[in-house]
Amino acid sequence: MSQTTEEMKTEKEVVRLKDNKKTKHEEVNLKGTFASVMLLGGFLIITWLAVFILFLVRNG
């Protein structure tokens, strides 16, 4: 069961590559999320303004 130095070296490289995969973070594209949040925020602001203007018209 003795291993040659070359086999030991390749095993160490495999372990090192696995460790790198664990620590490496992939970049995530969040452009769609940003657009969705902006649309939702715009909808909320427009709705709030419409209700506020309706309030002013009815009480004015």
Buried (B, 14 or more C-beta within 10 A) or exposed (E): EEEEEEEEEEEEEEEEEEEEEEEEEEEEEEEEEEEEEEEEEEEEEEEEEEEEEEEEEEEE
